[in-house]
């Protein structure tokens, strides 16, 4: 069974969110439990990004999707775990980010078809 590389990029984005969350728990990399956990999870996240790149996905769209997933999910994590405030401007800019990622993928597919 062949795994869709975009799914792997999304999984990497999930680990990107976990990495950002554990980095906050690491207290500036001074906590002896959360610091190595943070570094380990960041390596897992990069592994999934590398999987997508090895599958031949375009670097720009691949990286944008990976970091975009991490950004959106980290925002949600911040709201749930740390009680971060989420306002109308935050929502607008996240929607802009998601729209840009989707357009990158859409136009990349159009260029390959030509």
NORUR-V552728 format. One record per residue. N is the residue number from 1. RES is the residue in three letters. PSI is psi in radians with two decimals (999 if undefined). OMEGA is omega in degrees with one decimal (none if undefined). Layout:
n = {N & N}
res = {RES & RES}
psi = {PSI & PSI}
omega = {OMEGA & OMEGA}
This chain:
n = {1 & 2 & 3 & 4 & 5 & 6 & 7 & 8 & 9 & 10 & 11 & 12 & 13 & 14 & 15 & 16 & 17 & 18 & 19 & 20 & 21 & 22 & 23 & 24 & 25 & 26 & 27 & 28 & 29 & 30 & 31 & 32 & 33 & 34 & 35 & 36 & 37 & 38 & 39 & 40 & 41 & 42 & 43 & 44 & 45 & 46 & 47 & 48 & 49 & 50 & 51 & 52 & 53 & 54 & 55 & 56 & 57 & 58 & 59 & 60 & 61 & 62 & 63 & 64 & 65 & 66 & 67 & 68 & 69 & 70 & 71 & 72 & 73 & 74 & 75 & 76 & 77 & 78 & 79 & 80 & 81 & 82 & 83 & 84 & 85 & 86 & 87 & 88 & 89 & 90 & 91 & 92 & 93 & 94 & 95 & 96 & 97 & 98 & 99 & 100 & 101 & 102 & 103 & 104 & 105 & 106 & 107 & 108 & 109 & 110 & 111 & 112 & 113 & 114}
res = {UNK & UNK & UNK & UNK & UNK & UNK & UNK & UNK & UNK & UNK & UNK & UNK & UNK & UNK & UNK & UNK & UNK & UNK & UNK & UNK & UNK & UNK & UNK & UNK & UNK & UNK & UNK & UNK & UNK & UNK & UNK & UNK & UNK & UNK & UNK & UNK & UNK & UNK & UNK & UNK & UNK & UNK & UNK & UNK & UNK & UNK & UNK & UNK & UNK & UNK & UNK & UNK & UNK & UNK & UNK & UNK & UNK & UNK & UNK & UNK & UNK & UNK & UNK & UNK & UNK & UNK & UNK & UNK & UNK & UNK & UNK & UNK & UNK & UNK & UNK & UNK & UNK & UNK & UNK & UNK & UNK & UNK & UNK & UNK & UNK & UNK & UNK & UNK & UNK & UNK & UNK & UNK & UNK & UNK & UNK & UNK & UNK & UNK & UNK & UNK & UNK & UNK & UNK & UNK & UNK & UNK & UNK & UNK & UNK & UNK & UNK & UNK & UNK & UNK}
psi = {2.21 & 2.28 & 2.33 & 2.19 & -0.46 & -0.56 & -0.71 & -0.64 & -0.73 & -0.73 & -0.71 & -0.64 & -0.62 & -0.78 & -0.52 & -0.72 & -0.76 & -0.70 & -0.80 & -0.67 & -0.80 & -0.49 & -0.65 & -0.68 & -0.44 & -0.15 & 1.00 & 0.59 & 0.59 & -0.30 & 2.16 & -0.24 & -0.91 & -0.43 & -0.92 & -0.55 & -0.76 & -0.82 & -0.70 & -0.77 & -0.61 & -0.62 & -0.67 & -0.74 & -0.80 & -0.58 & -0.79 & -0.62 & -0.78 & -0.64 & -0.80 & -0.70 & -0.70 & -0.48 & -0.09 & 0.20 & 2.58 & 2.42 & -0.84 & -0.89 & -0.68 & -0.84 & -0.70 & -0.74 & -0.79 & -0.89 & -0.58 & -0.78 & -0.78 & -0.68 & -0.86 & -0.82 & -0.60 & -0.62 & -0.79 & -0.75 & -0.73 & -0.67 & -0.81 & -0.86 & -0.72 & -0.01 & 0.49 & 2.61 & 2.41 & 1.97 & -3.04 & -0.71 & -0.70 & -0.79 & -0.77 & -0.78 & -0.60 & -0.69 & -0.69 & -0.73 & -0.85 & -0.74 & -0.72 & -0.71 & -0.79 & -0.69 & -0.66 & -0.80 & -0.70 & -0.87 & -0.49 & -0.73 & -0.65 & -0.71 & -0.64 & -0.54 & -0.41 & 999}
omega = {179.8 & -178.5 & 177.4 & -177.8 & 177.5 & 175.8 & 178.9 & 176.5 & 178.1 & 177.0 & 175.3 & 176.5 & 176.1 & 177.7 & 175.3 & 177.1 & 179.5 & 179.0 & 179.9 & 179.9 & -179.8 & 177.1 & 176.2 & 177.2 & -176.1 & 177.2 & 179.1 & -178.6 & 176.9 & 179.1 & -173.5 & 174.3 & -172.7 & -179.4 & 178.7 & 176.3 & 179.7 & -179.6 & 178.6 & -179.9 & 177.9 & 176.8 & 177.2 & 178.8 & 179.1 & 176.5 & -180.0 & 173.8 & 179.8 & 177.7 & 179.2 & 179.1 & 177.8 & 179.2 & 176.6 & 177.4 & 179.0 & -173.7 & -176.3 & -179.1 & -179.4 & -179.0 & 179.1 & 179.5 & -179.7 & -179.6 & 178.1 & 176.0 & 178.7 & -179.6 & -178.6 & -178.5 & 176.8 & 176.1 & 178.2 & 177.8 & 179.2 & 178.8 & -175.0 & -172.1 & -172.4 & 178.5 & 178.2 & 178.7 & -179.2 & -176.2 & -177.8 & 178.7 & 177.0 & -179.7 & -179.5 & -177.3 & 174.7 & 176.6 & 176.9 & 178.0 & -179.5 & 177.9 & 178.7 & 178.5 & 179.7 & 177.9 & 175.7 & -179.8 & -179.3 & -177.3 & 175.0 & 177.5 & 178.4 & -179.1 & 179.2 & -178.7 & -177.1 & none}
